[in-house]
Amino acid sequence: MYILKNLTLIGFLSACFINCQGFVKSNPKKSYAASTMELMKLLEVEDELVDNLKGYVKTLKMKFNLMERSLIDMSRENMEMKSDYESYLGNPLNSFRLIHRLHTSWRKWYQYAIKVENNALGHIENARLMRKMLPTSSDLQQACRGIHDLMSFYDLKPEELAAGNLAGYSQPGTGLTAYDCLALGEFSVQKREDDLAEAWYNLSLIRFENKFDKYRVHKAWGLLLAKNKQLTDAFYHFENKPEGIIASNEVIHFKEELSTKQNCAVVVQKPSRLHCRYNTTTTPFTRIAPLKMEELGLDPYMVVFHDVIYDTEIDGMLNSSNFGLSLTDSGQKSEVRTSKDSYIVDAKTLNERVTDMTGFSMEMSDPFSLINYGLGGHYMLHYDFHEYTNTTRPKQGDRIATVLFYLGEVDSGGATIFPMINITVTPKKGSAVFWYNLHNSGAMNLKSLHSACPVISGSKYVLTKWINELPQMFVTPCMKDSNLHPPQKE
């Protein structure tokens, strides 16, 4: 029993907790952090937990030792067999024993391995019953607050506390662990004391040895920096992710934001080998009313059509639309798009014009989506295809291509960028950019990744049409990727 160990230090901490926060008065519920007597009870609980865990480990060790001794005998028999298969199996007794071993003995060992001993079950049940005696998250918050108050009143530094130094009272054995420092860092984030949080994170990072534990700190630190728009420093921490760990949604969102920021700031030169021409071939109507078309890229195929929507059509849509905040499919506020949108359902003339531009049928396609980006309005890097499963896609179809109309000029910012192919499209009233989201084989074209850069000054209005692939089976027959896109070297 080590109940009385460090009792003086416990009393000192408890007095600070009580005097600084008045926990007993404000919270009639039992609080471990507010009373020395309650902390003494907690030490007794830890004693019981340690004894219970020791008993559980002893039971497992007995089982492990028995299996290990048996494994030595089985390995010896196996090595004898592998040294000379023909001689070993030429003996009918050995053949019988081999079949019997694999049929009976290994089954028994499997059943024994997965079986939980009664003693072990008793220890597990004891641990479950003792959970109600453990500190709650509220207790941990109060304890963190007590440490925080000690630092404030006595001008203590995280490095001193982590080393076990309390205002001249030094006891290295009471130094904080890596997990302790991490918990205090997370508490400091809640208190919005970011510099203090970074100090605790750094101490935690120094103490951790396991790379997965280290990444837990890197992730927390990176999210803190990302919140404060220190994107480059945050990226350093996120890049310390070990193999085998799947990035969380917060990390993915941050990387998209950083990539969008970096690419929106780049000025891209248009390729010189492509052409501007009149499109007269997609439909019979374009022969008498050709469309001004400027080629931007070949993979994915991308063009800009100029003067393809009239001012009267634009004014009519903007005056008659009711914009709502952009939402996700689940009806929640979108974290990757800051804009308002509206749907244009009755648009027969515009549908026919998109067919003239692309040659595609508009059947099964999404209705026109009218989107408004105000000050700072943007859309993080994303794809327009759904990437449906093999069972859903034949029924619903994916988005083979996108047409994006620009309904007004933007004073500054608001460009549409395609970072993987170094293309930037600046909003120009009356123009529309058209690109493919899928390869001719139907595979997703990852180079179609794009983003709407933040609007710096002005207001940006766009009209989007996502075209469904299913009605296009005779317009764009399926071809093997190997014919069009030879595999690239890594």
N, C-alpha and C positions, 0 to 999 in steps of 0.2 A: 504493500500500500504506500502511495506517495501523496496522501491527502494533505499533509502538513507542509510539503515541500513548497517553497516560494510563497508561503502564507503572507509574509510581510508585503511582497509585491502585489499580491491579489488584493489585500486590504487597501493599499495605496491607489490602485486602479479603481476599485469599487467606490472609494470615497470621492474620487474625481467624477465618476459617472453620476453619483447621486447629487453632488453639489452643483455640477454644471448643468444638468438637464432636469433634475427633479422628476426622474422616471416614476418613482413610487407614487407621487401625488398625481401625476398626469395619467398613469396607466395602472388601474387597480389590478389588472391581470398580472400573474407571476411573471417576473422578468429576471432572467439569469444575470444580465449585465448590471442590474441595479442593486444587488445585494450580495455581500460576502457569504452569507449563509446559503443562498441559492447557488453560488459558485462552488461551495463545498459539496453540495449535493451533486452538482454536475461532475465533480471529480469522482465521486462514488459511482455515478453512472458510467463514466469512462472506464473505471476499474472493472465493472461487470462486463462491459462490452469487450474489453481486452481479454478477460478470462474466457468469455464465450467464444471469441474468435480463436483463441489458442486451442480450445477443445475441438473446434471445427477443423482446424489445421491438423491436429493430431490424428483425427479420424481419417482425413484424406491421406495423410502420410502413411498410415497403416495400409490403406488400400493401394497406394502407389508402390510401397515396398513389396507387397505380395505380387503385384503385377510385374514389377521389375525383375524379381527373382525367377518368376515363371518365364519371362521373356528371354532370359539368358539360356535356359534349357531349350526353348523353342528355336532360338537363333543357332545354337550348336547343331541341332538336328538339321536345320535348313542349310547351314554351311557344308555339312557332310554330304548332303544331297547334291549341292551345286558343284562340289569338287569332282564328282564323277557320276553324271546322270545315268549313263547306261548301266554301270555296275550297281548303283543304288537301286534303280528301278527294276533291275534284273532279278532282285530278290523279291519274291511274292509277298513276304512279310512286310518289307518296306513299303511296297505298293499299297497294301492294305492299311498300314498305319498312316500313310499320307492321306488316303481318302477319308479315313476315320477322323484324323486331326482336323481336316478342313470342314468336314460335315458336322462334327460334334464339338470338339474343343474350342475352335475359334468362335462358334456361336455362343458357347458358354461365356467366353471371355468378353464378347460384345455385350451380352446381357448384364454381366457383372460390372462392366465399365459404365454403362448408362444407369445402373441401379443406384439410387440414393440410400445410403445406410440410415437406419432408424436414429442412430446417434447424431448423424449429420442433420437430419430433419429436425431433431430437437433443438440443435443449436440455431438453425435457421428460424425456427418458430420463436425462440427466445429473442433473437435480434429483431424480429418483426414486432413483438410485444413491447420492446424497449424504445421503439421509434417515437412513441408518444412522449417519452421523457427527454427527447433530444431538443436542442435549441431550434427555434423557428427562424424563418428569414427575418422576422421582425427583431428577434434577439440579435442576429448578426448585424442588422442595421444599427441597433443601439450600441453594440460593441464598437463598430466602425466610427460612430459618432463620438464615442468616448475617447478613442485614440485621436480623432481629429481635434477634439477640444484640448487634449493634453498638448498637442503640437501648437495650438493657438495660444494657450495661456503661458506655456513655458518656452515658447520659441524653439521647439524641437524640430529637427530635420528628419526626413524619411530615412536617410542613411544612418542616423544615430539610432532610431527606433529599430530598424532592421538588424542592426548589430547588437541590440540588447542594451543600449545606453539610455537611461531615463534620468535626465537632468542631473548628471553626476553619479547616479546610482547605476553602476555598470555590472551586468551579469550576462556574459555572452551566451550562456546556455539558454537564455530566454529569447534569443534572436528570432526574427520572423522567417518563416519559410517562403518559398516562391509563391505558393498558393495564397499565403497571408498577404503578401505584397500585392498580388493581383486583385484580391478582394478589396483592399484599401484603394487601389487605383480605380476600380469600378465605382466605389462609393464617391470618390473625388469627382468622377465624371458626373454623377448625379447632382453633386453640390455645385457643378459648373466651375470647378477649380481645375482647369485643364493643365496648368503647369505642374500642379501637385500630382495630378493623375499620371502625367508623363514620367515624373520622378519615380513613382511607385511601379509603373510598368517597366522602367529601365532596371530597377532592382529585381523585379520578378524575372526578367529576361536573363539577367546575370546568374541567378540561382538555378534556373531550370537547366537540365542537361538533355532531356528527351526532346527531339526535334518537333514532335507533335504538340507537346506542352508549350514549347517555344512559339509555335505558330498561333496558339491560342492567344498569347500575349501580342504577337505581331498583328493579329486580326483586330483585337480590341484597340490597339494603338493606332492602327491604320484607319479604323472607322472614326476615331476621335479626330485625327488629322483631316480626314475627308470632310467631316462636319464643319471644320474650320477653314475649308477650301484650300488647305495645304496639300494639293493633289499630288505633286511630285514626291514629297516625303511619304505620303500615304501609300503611293504605288510601291515604294521600296519595301514597306512592311508586307503588303499583300503578295509581293513576288517571292517571299520566303516560304510559300506554301509547299510542304513536302508532297512527293508523289503519293497518290492514293487518297488524298483528301479532296472531296468535291467542294468547289467554291460555293459559298452561301449566296443567297439572292442579293444581300447587301453588297458583297464584294463584286458580284457581276455588275450590279447597277453602277457602282463606283467606276469600274473599269470602262464601262460604256460612256459614262460622263467624261472621264479623262480623255478617252479616245476622241469623243466628239469635240471637246475643247481644243485638243491639239490639231485636229484636222480642219476645224472651222477657221483656225488662225492661219492656215497655209494658203498661199496664192498659187493656184494650179494653172499652168499654161495648157491651152487646148491643143490636141494633137494636130499636126499639120498635114498628115497624109489622108485625112478624111475630107469629105466634100459637102458643099451646099448645092441643092438642086431642087427642081420641082417634082413632086411625086404625082405621077399620072397613071399608076399601074394597079393600085390596090382594088379599086372598084370602077365600074363604068363612069360613075359621076365625076371622078377625079380627072378623066380625060378632057372634060369641058370646064372643070373648075379645079385645076391643079393646086396642090398645097406646097407652101414653102417649107422645105425640110433641110435641116442641118445635121449631119452625122456627127456623133460624139464618141462612140465606141462600138467595138465589134464583139466583145465578150465581157458582159452581156451586150447584145445589140441594143444601141441606145441612140435616139435621135431627138432633136427639138423641132417642133412645128411652130412656125411664126404666124401670127395673125389668124388664129383658128377659132377664136371666140369673140363675139361682137360686144361693144360697150353696152348696147341695149340689153343683151342677155345677161351680162354681168350685173347691171343695175337691177334688173328684174329679180335675180336670185338674191342679191344682198338685201333688197327692200322687203322681200317676202319671207325671209328665213328667221326662225327662232333658234338662237344658238344656245347650246347647253354645254356644261363642263365635260371635257373628254373623259370617258370612263373606260374601265377594263371590261372584259366579257362578263365578269361576275358582278358588274354594277358598282365597283369601287373606284375611287379617284385614281387615275393613272399616275404611277410614279415615274414613267419614262416620257410622258408627253404633257406639256403645259399649254393648253389651247382650249378652244371651244369649237364645237362642231354641230352640224345640222345635216339632214339627209334630203336630197332632191329626188323624189320618186317619179314625178311626172316630167320626163325629160326625153321625149321621143326624138326631137330634133338633134339633141346633143348625142344621144346614142347612135344615131345614124352617122353623125360626124366622126365619132370615134371609130366606127366601122370603116369609114372612108380613110381615116388616118392609118389604121392598123390592118385592115382586111379581116378582122375577127368578128365573129357573131357576138352579140351582147346578151344572148340567152344565158340564164343561170348566173349572170354576173351580179356583183353587189350593186346596190343603188349608188348614185353619185353621193360622195361625202364632201360637204362644204365645210372647210376648216378655217378658223381665224386664229392667228398667232399675234398676241399683243406684245407689249414691252417684255423682252426676255423670253418670249414664247419659243419653245423648241420641242424637238422630238429626238430622243436618244437614238443611237445606232440600232438598227433593227432590220429584219427582213419582212417582205410583204407576203411571202408564202406561208401557209399554215403548217406544213410538214405533218399532214394527217397520217394516221396509221394505214396499213395496207387494206384494212376492212372498211374504213371510212372514206378513203379517197375515191374509190370507184363509184361511190354513190353521190358524194358531194362535189368532188373535183377541187383542185387547188387553184391558186391564182397564177396563171401562166405569165401575165404581164400587167403592168401598171401604166396608166396615163395620168399625169399630174398637170392640171391647168393652173396658170398663174393669173389671178384676177385683178392684180394691181401691182404698182411699183412699191418697193420698200426703200426707205431713205438710207438705211444702213443695216447690214447683217441679213439674216433670213435665208441664206443660200441653202441649196440642197447639195449635199456632198456624198460622194461614193469613194471612200478612202482606199479601198482595195484596188481601184483602177485609176485613182488620181484624177477624178473628174469633179468639177464644181459647176453647178448650174445656178446662175443668179436670176432671181425673179424678174420677169419682164411681162408687163401687162399684155394679155392676149396670146401669149405663147403657151406651149404645153410640151413637157418632156415625156417620152415614151421609152420604156425599157422592158426587157424580158426578165422574169424572176426564175424561170425554169430552163434547163437545157432542152434540146430537141428530144432527148431520150425520156424526158419527164423528171429527171433528177434535179434537185435543188441547185441553183447556181449561187454559190456562196459569195461570188464577187458582186452580187446585187445588194450587198450590205450598204445601207445608206442612213443619212440623218438629216434632220432639219435644224440648221444652226440657229442659235438664239437671235431674235430680232433686237437690234440695238436701238434703232429709231424708226418710228412709223408703225404701221400695222400690215400684216401679211394675210392675204386671203388666197386659199388654194382650193381647187376642186379636184377630187381624186376619184378615179374609176379603176377598180380592180376587176380584171377580166378572167372569167372562169375557163379552165382548160377543156372541159368535157365537150362543149359544142364545136371545138376547133379540130376534131379528129381528121377531117378531110383537108383542112387548111394547113395544118402543121403535122404531117404524119410522123409517128414516133420513129426515131433513128437511134442506133447504138451510139453511145458516147465515144466508143473507140474510133468511130469513123470521123468524128468532128473534133473531139478533144482528146488527143493522145495523152497518156499518163505523164505527169510532170515529175521530174526528179526532186526528191526531198532536199 
